[in-house]
């Protein structure tokens, strides 16, 4: 499809989505990546963005745009969640004491509901958007020991499935968790917490 006629923001998000889709396409077990655009009016205001996650299956990732940034929503499987406790020694800030997230995401899963992860998809080193490498093992391309997470090809930073940064990589802190909350079991709002206000 030609890029002509697509506004620059949409073109950028499509590029992100296409890149991740290609990653997913290479591996049978890899997650399917969906994308959603907020309305032009919501984008202009930097307003909170409501997202329908009813079709987000376990192991899948959805990308939305909020304030011009990609926000990732991952429906983590039980196996993905189990990997987190095993990585406490490998990550630099296991309890997210030096990282940015709302108070309600200061826990091991860095989320309100354990299975639903919400992250700003921007590397905390110099701002590249890391690649989703959600599958574990050699199929990820990151070695047999890889437990699933995100890889920033710019300078090699690695993050686990809670966005926690591995030790000895350039990124100084965990990926940012934005303010968010649940409007219902299948609807999330990015940019504010419905009960706590903008956090
Ligand atoms: S921008 Fe991600 S490692 Fe440098």
py3Dmol code that shows the C-alpha trace and the ligand (Angstrom):
import py3Dmol

protein = """\
ATOM      1  CA  UNK A   1       0.000   0.000   0.000  1.00  0.00           C
ATOM      2  CA  UNK A   2       1.302   3.434  -0.807  1.00  0.00           C
ATOM      3  CA  UNK A   3       2.009   5.758   2.134  1.00  0.00           C
ATOM      4  CA  UNK A   4       0.520   8.686   0.211  1.00  0.00           C
ATOM      5  CA  UNK A   5      -2.603  10.077   1.806  1.00  0.00           C
ATOM      6  CA  UNK A   6      -1.797   8.705   5.277  1.00  0.00           C
ATOM      7  CA  UNK A   7      -1.080  11.300   7.904  1.00  0.00           C
ATOM      8  CA  UNK A   8       2.442  11.137   9.393  1.00  0.00           C
ATOM      9  CA  UNK A   9       1.358   9.901  12.814  1.00  0.00           C
ATOM     10  CA  UNK A  10      -0.646   7.055  11.340  1.00  0.00           C
ATOM     11  CA  UNK A  11       2.186   6.161   8.971  1.00  0.00           C
ATOM     12  CA  UNK A  12       4.601   5.983  11.911  1.00  0.00           C
ATOM     13  CA  UNK A  13       2.336   3.711  13.912  1.00  0.00           C
ATOM     14  CA  UNK A  14       1.744   1.479  10.936  1.00  0.00           C
ATOM     15  CA  UNK A  15       5.503   1.179  10.554  1.00  0.00           C
ATOM     16  CA  UNK A  16       5.854   0.126  14.193  1.00  0.00           C
ATOM     17  CA  UNK A  17       3.038  -2.332  13.827  1.00  0.00           C
ATOM     18  CA  UNK A  18       4.386  -3.760  10.606  1.00  0.00           C
ATOM     19  CA  UNK A  19       7.814  -4.280  12.127  1.00  0.00           C
ATOM     20  CA  UNK A  20       6.409  -6.166  15.068  1.00  0.00           C
ATOM     21  CA  UNK A  21       4.122  -8.108  12.795  1.00  0.00           C
ATOM     22  CA  UNK A  22       7.105  -9.338  10.851  1.00  0.00           C
ATOM     23  CA  UNK A  23       8.714 -10.488  14.055  1.00  0.00           C
ATOM     24  CA  UNK A  24       5.556 -12.377  14.899  1.00  0.00           C
ATOM     25  CA  UNK A  25       5.246 -13.833  11.422  1.00  0.00           C
ATOM     26  CA  UNK A  26       8.580 -15.581  11.754  1.00  0.00           C
ATOM     27  CA  UNK A  27       7.526 -17.846  14.597  1.00  0.00           C
ATOM     28  CA  UNK A  28       4.487 -20.031  14.739  1.00  0.00           C
ATOM     29  CA  UNK A  29       4.108 -19.505  18.483  1.00  0.00           C
ATOM     30  CA  UNK A  30       4.691 -15.777  18.320  1.00  0.00           C
ATOM     31  CA  UNK A  31       1.882 -13.427  19.281  1.00  0.00           C
ATOM     32  CA  UNK A  32      -0.311 -11.676  16.803  1.00  0.00           C
ATOM     33  CA  UNK A  33      -0.001  -7.918  17.018  1.00  0.00           C
ATOM     34  CA  UNK A  34      -3.034  -5.706  16.683  1.00  0.00           C
ATOM     35  CA  UNK A  35      -3.134  -1.953  16.421  1.00  0.00           C
ATOM     36  CA  UNK A  36      -5.672   0.749  17.083  1.00  0.00           C
ATOM     37  CA  UNK A  37      -5.722   4.457  16.429  1.00  0.00           C
ATOM     38  CA  UNK A  38      -7.441   6.962  18.715  1.00  0.00           C
ATOM     39  CA  UNK A  39      -9.638   9.592  17.117  1.00  0.00           C
ATOM     40  CA  UNK A  40      -7.941  12.661  15.680  1.00  0.00           C
ATOM     41  CA  UNK A  41      -9.644  14.765  18.320  1.00  0.00           C
ATOM     42  CA  UNK A  42      -8.339  12.570  21.161  1.00  0.00           C
ATOM     43  CA  UNK A  43      -4.840  12.702  19.682  1.00  0.00           C
ATOM     44  CA  UNK A  44      -4.966  16.468  19.433  1.00  0.00           C
ATOM     45  CA  UNK A  45      -5.946  16.849  23.071  1.00  0.00           C
ATOM     46  CA  UNK A  46      -3.498  14.278  24.387  1.00  0.00           C
ATOM     47  CA  UNK A  47      -6.632  12.920  26.011  1.00  0.00           C
ATOM     48  CA  UNK A  48      -6.962   9.527  27.664  1.00  0.00           C
ATOM     49  CA  UNK A  49      -7.551   6.755  25.142  1.00  0.00           C
ATOM     50  CA  UNK A  50     -10.109   3.992  25.708  1.00  0.00           C
ATOM     51  CA  UNK A  51      -9.120   0.593  24.308  1.00  0.00           C
ATOM     52  CA  UNK A  52     -11.242  -2.490  23.704  1.00  0.00           C
ATOM     53  CA  UNK A  53      -9.183  -5.538  24.738  1.00  0.00           C
ATOM     54  CA  UNK A  54     -11.966  -8.088  24.312  1.00  0.00           C
ATOM     55  CA  UNK A  55     -10.201  -9.687  21.332  1.00  0.00           C
ATOM     56  CA  UNK A  56      -6.741  -9.712  22.880  1.00  0.00           C
ATOM     57  CA  UNK A  57      -5.986 -13.394  23.369  1.00  0.00           C
ATOM     58  CA  UNK A  58      -3.421 -14.716  25.883  1.00  0.00           C
ATOM     59  CA  UNK A  59       0.036 -14.215  24.433  1.00  0.00           C
ATOM     60  CA  UNK A  60      -1.043 -11.405  22.122  1.00  0.00           C
ATOM     61  CA  UNK A  61       0.009  -7.779  22.105  1.00  0.00           C
ATOM     62  CA  UNK A  62      -1.952  -4.694  21.105  1.00  0.00           C
ATOM     63  CA  UNK A  63      -0.378  -1.353  20.213  1.00  0.00           C
ATOM     64  CA  UNK A  64      -2.214   1.928  20.671  1.00  0.00           C
ATOM     65  CA  UNK A  65      -1.079   5.507  20.420  1.00  0.00           C
ATOM     66  CA  UNK A  66      -1.267   7.818  23.411  1.00  0.00           C
ATOM     67  CA  UNK A  67       0.235  11.315  23.390  1.00  0.00           C
ATOM     68  CA  UNK A  68       2.179  10.438  20.256  1.00  0.00           C
ATOM     69  CA  UNK A  69       3.808   7.398  21.843  1.00  0.00           C
ATOM     70  CA  UNK A  70       3.217   3.701  21.255  1.00  0.00           C
ATOM     71  CA  UNK A  71       1.613   2.002  24.228  1.00  0.00           C
ATOM     72  CA  UNK A  72       1.798  -1.769  24.398  1.00  0.00           C
ATOM     73  CA  UNK A  73      -0.895  -3.902  25.966  1.00  0.00           C
ATOM     74  CA  UNK A  74       0.067  -7.554  26.412  1.00  0.00           C
ATOM     75  CA  UNK A  75      -2.236 -10.306  27.617  1.00  0.00           C
ATOM     76  CA  UNK A  76       0.309 -12.411  29.491  1.00  0.00           C
ATOM     77  CA  UNK A  77      -0.132 -16.148  29.835  1.00  0.00           C
ATOM     78  CA  UNK A  78       0.393 -17.982  33.129  1.00  0.00           C
ATOM     79  CA  UNK A  79       3.720 -19.187  31.758  1.00  0.00           C
ATOM     80  CA  UNK A  80       4.785 -15.629  30.955  1.00  0.00           C
ATOM     81  CA  UNK A  81       3.873 -14.479  34.455  1.00  0.00           C
ATOM     82  CA  UNK A  82       5.745 -17.386  36.025  1.00  0.00           C
ATOM     83  CA  UNK A  83       8.937 -16.257  34.285  1.00  0.00           C
ATOM     84  CA  UNK A  84       8.998 -12.972  36.195  1.00  0.00           C
ATOM     85  CA  UNK A  85       9.883 -14.397  39.611  1.00  0.00           C
ATOM     86  CA  UNK A  86      12.715 -16.344  38.012  1.00  0.00           C
ATOM     87  CA  UNK A  87      14.264 -13.162  36.633  1.00  0.00           C
ATOM     88  CA  UNK A  88      14.558 -11.110  39.816  1.00  0.00           C
ATOM     89  CA  UNK A  89      18.310 -11.717  39.934  1.00  0.00           C
ATOM     90  CA  UNK A  90      18.789 -10.886  36.262  1.00  0.00           C
ATOM     91  CA  UNK A  91      17.037  -7.522  36.191  1.00  0.00           C
ATOM     92  CA  UNK A  92      18.442  -4.249  37.512  1.00  0.00           C
ATOM     93  CA  UNK A  93      15.410  -2.916  39.377  1.00  0.00           C
ATOM     94  CA  UNK A  94      13.287  -5.945  40.266  1.00  0.00           C
ATOM     95  CA  UNK A  95      10.912  -4.031  42.550  1.00  0.00           C
ATOM     96  CA  UNK A  96      10.705  -0.967  40.323  1.00  0.00           C
ATOM     97  CA  UNK A  97      12.035   1.301  43.039  1.00  0.00           C
ATOM     98  CA  UNK A  98      13.975   3.508  40.609  1.00  0.00           C
ATOM     99  CA  UNK A  99      11.563   3.362  37.694  1.00  0.00           C
ATOM    100  CA  UNK A 100       8.450   5.224  36.602  1.00  0.00           C
ATOM    101  CA  UNK A 101       5.007   3.713  37.083  1.00  0.00           C
ATOM    102  CA  UNK A 102       1.809   4.605  38.951  1.00  0.00           C
ATOM    103  CA  UNK A 103       1.677   3.419  42.564  1.00  0.00           C
ATOM    104  CA  UNK A 104      -0.869   0.767  41.626  1.00  0.00           C
ATOM    105  CA  UNK A 105       1.686  -0.819  39.285  1.00  0.00           C
ATOM    106  CA  UNK A 106       4.439  -1.177  41.883  1.00  0.00           C
ATOM    107  CA  UNK A 107       4.340  -4.943  42.170  1.00  0.00           C
ATOM    108  CA  UNK A 108       6.106  -7.844  40.522  1.00  0.00           C
ATOM    109  CA  UNK A 109       3.846  -7.921  37.476  1.00  0.00           C
ATOM    110  CA  UNK A 110       3.905  -4.080  37.266  1.00  0.00           C
ATOM    111  CA  UNK A 111       0.199  -4.067  36.537  1.00  0.00           C
ATOM    112  CA  UNK A 112      -3.287  -3.799  38.021  1.00  0.00           C
ATOM    113  CA  UNK A 113      -4.437  -7.214  36.788  1.00  0.00           C
ATOM    114  CA  UNK A 114      -1.492  -9.617  36.655  1.00  0.00           C
ATOM    115  CA  UNK A 115      -2.163 -10.832  33.128  1.00  0.00           C
ATOM    116  CA  UNK A 116      -2.647  -7.430  31.473  1.00  0.00           C
ATOM    117  CA  UNK A 117       0.606  -5.501  30.973  1.00  0.00           C
ATOM    118  CA  UNK A 118       0.519  -1.864  29.860  1.00  0.00           C
ATOM    119  CA  UNK A 119       3.797  -0.163  28.929  1.00  0.00           C
ATOM    120  CA  UNK A 120       4.998   2.879  27.046  1.00  0.00           C
ATOM    121  CA  UNK A 121       6.917   1.289  24.183  1.00  0.00           C
ATOM    122  CA  UNK A 122       9.889   3.650  24.324  1.00  0.00           C
ATOM    123  CA  UNK A 123      13.340   2.540  25.459  1.00  0.00           C
ATOM    124  CA  UNK A 124      14.550   4.377  28.559  1.00  0.00           C
ATOM    125  CA  UNK A 125      18.037   4.712  27.046  1.00  0.00           C
ATOM    126  CA  UNK A 126      17.726   7.018  24.040  1.00  0.00           C
ATOM    127  CA  UNK A 127      14.129   6.575  23.003  1.00  0.00           C
ATOM    128  CA  UNK A 128      14.043   3.862  20.342  1.00  0.00           C
ATOM    129  CA  UNK A 129      10.977   1.620  20.278  1.00  0.00           C
ATOM    130  CA  UNK A 130      12.096  -1.884  21.279  1.00  0.00           C
ATOM    131  CA  UNK A 131      11.005  -5.009  19.439  1.00  0.00           C
ATOM    132  CA  UNK A 132       8.524  -7.391  21.008  1.00  0.00           C
ATOM    133  CA  UNK A 133      10.262 -10.698  21.642  1.00  0.00           C
ATOM    134  CA  UNK A 134       7.466 -12.283  23.606  1.00  0.00           C
ATOM    135  CA  UNK A 135       8.282 -15.916  22.931  1.00  0.00           C
ATOM    136  CA  UNK A 136      10.891 -17.658  25.056  1.00  0.00           C
ATOM    137  CA  UNK A 137      13.805 -19.787  23.937  1.00  0.00           C
ATOM    138  CA  UNK A 138      15.808 -19.955  20.736  1.00  0.00           C
ATOM    139  CA  UNK A 139      12.837 -19.060  18.526  1.00  0.00           C
ATOM    140  CA  UNK A 140      13.150 -15.517  19.857  1.00  0.00           C
ATOM    141  CA  UNK A 141      16.536 -15.105  18.174  1.00  0.00           C
ATOM    142  CA  UNK A 142      17.958 -14.068  21.554  1.00  0.00           C
ATOM    143  CA  UNK A 143      19.239 -17.433  22.697  1.00  0.00           C
ATOM    144  CA  UNK A 144      17.839 -20.465  24.473  1.00  0.00           C
ATOM    145  CA  UNK A 145      17.856 -18.737  27.860  1.00  0.00           C
ATOM    146  CA  UNK A 146      15.594 -15.900  26.733  1.00  0.00           C
ATOM    147  CA  UNK A 147      12.383 -15.860  28.794  1.00  0.00           C
ATOM    148  CA  UNK A 148      10.370 -13.494  26.650  1.00  0.00           C
ATOM    149  CA  UNK A 149      10.261  -9.715  26.761  1.00  0.00           C
ATOM    150  CA  UNK A 150      11.454  -6.812  24.639  1.00  0.00           C
ATOM    151  CA  UNK A 151      14.721  -6.110  22.867  1.00  0.00           C
ATOM    152  CA  UNK A 152      15.968  -2.696  21.797  1.00  0.00           C
ATOM    153  CA  UNK A 153      18.239  -3.188  18.773  1.00  0.00           C
ATOM    154  CA  UNK A 154      19.635   0.354  18.945  1.00  0.00           C
ATOM    155  CA  UNK A 155      22.156  -0.445  21.688  1.00  0.00           C
ATOM    156  CA  UNK A 156      21.080  -3.869  22.926  1.00  0.00           C
ATOM    157  CA  UNK A 157      18.918  -3.181  25.959  1.00  0.00           C
ATOM    158  CA  UNK A 158      16.708  -6.037  27.080  1.00  0.00           C
ATOM    159  CA  UNK A 159      13.535  -5.985  29.152  1.00  0.00           C
ATOM    160  CA  UNK A 160      11.463  -8.801  30.621  1.00  0.00           C
ATOM    161  CA  UNK A 161       7.723  -9.350  30.291  1.00  0.00           C
ATOM    162  CA  UNK A 162       7.059  -6.729  32.957  1.00  0.00           C
ATOM    163  CA  UNK A 163       9.265  -4.183  31.175  1.00  0.00           C
ATOM    164  CA  UNK A 164      12.016  -4.608  33.782  1.00  0.00           C
ATOM    165  CA  UNK A 165      15.431  -3.814  32.386  1.00  0.00           C
ATOM    166  CA  UNK A 166      18.136  -6.452  32.509  1.00  0.00           C
ATOM    167  CA  UNK A 167      21.409  -5.717  34.270  1.00  0.00           C
ATOM    168  CA  UNK A 168      24.439  -4.535  32.278  1.00  0.00           C
ATOM    169  CA  UNK A 169      22.593  -2.942  29.349  1.00  0.00           C
ATOM    170  CA  UNK A 170      22.522   0.767  28.406  1.00  0.00           C
ATOM    171  CA  UNK A 171      18.925   1.478  29.452  1.00  0.00           C
ATOM    172  CA  UNK A 172      19.014   2.835  33.015  1.00  0.00           C
ATOM    173  CA  UNK A 173      15.484   2.059  34.188  1.00  0.00           C
ATOM    174  CA  UNK A 174      12.497  -0.152  33.533  1.00  0.00           C
ATOM    175  CA  UNK A 175      10.079   0.728  30.746  1.00  0.00           C
ATOM    176  CA  UNK A 176       7.496   3.260  31.874  1.00  0.00           C
ATOM    177  CA  UNK A 177       4.017   2.143  32.907  1.00  0.00           C
ATOM    178  CA  UNK A 178       1.561   4.924  31.972  1.00  0.00           C
ATOM    179  CA  UNK A 179      -1.450   5.856  34.069  1.00  0.00           C
ATOM    180  CA  UNK A 180      -4.264   3.491  33.145  1.00  0.00           C
ATOM    181  CA  UNK A 181      -7.263   1.710  34.527  1.00  0.00           C
ATOM    182  CA  UNK A 182     -10.137  -0.605  33.692  1.00  0.00           C
ATOM    183  CA  UNK A 183     -13.478   0.762  32.554  1.00  0.00           C
ATOM    184  CA  UNK A 184     -14.760  -2.838  32.474  1.00  0.00           C
ATOM    185  CA  UNK A 185     -13.246  -6.314  32.132  1.00  0.00           C
ATOM    186  CA  UNK A 186     -12.728  -5.690  28.432  1.00  0.00           C
ATOM    187  CA  UNK A 187     -12.054  -1.938  28.250  1.00  0.00           C
ATOM    188  CA  UNK A 188      -8.947  -0.109  29.383  1.00  0.00           C
ATOM    189  CA  UNK A 189      -8.359   3.599  29.555  1.00  0.00           C
ATOM    190  CA  UNK A 190      -4.824   4.843  28.951  1.00  0.00           C
ATOM    191  CA  UNK A 191      -3.862   8.188  30.458  1.00  0.00           C
ATOM    192  CA  UNK A 192      -5.824   8.163  33.673  1.00  0.00           C
ATOM    193  CA  UNK A 193      -7.089   5.875  36.370  1.00  0.00           C
ATOM    194  CA  UNK A 194     -10.910   5.941  36.438  1.00  0.00           C
ATOM    195  CA  UNK A 195     -11.050   5.950  40.237  1.00  0.00           C
ATOM    196  CA  UNK A 196      -7.876   7.733  41.129  1.00  0.00           C
ATOM    197  CA  UNK A 197      -7.926  10.462  38.452  1.00  0.00           C
ATOM    198  CA  UNK A 198      -4.870  11.221  36.378  1.00  0.00           C
ATOM    199  CA  UNK A 199      -1.902   9.655  38.151  1.00  0.00           C
TER     200      UNK A 199
END
"""
ligand_1 = """\
4
LIG
S 17.758 3.396 22.716
Fe 17.344 1.393 23.473
S 19.274 0.606 23.899
Fe 19.725 2.617 23.250
"""
view = py3Dmol.view(width=600, height=400)
view.addModel(protein, "pdb")
view.setStyle({"model": 0}, {"cartoon": {"style": "trace"}})
view.addModel(ligand_1, "xyz")
view.setStyle({"model": 1}, {"stick": {}})
view.zoomTo()
view.show()
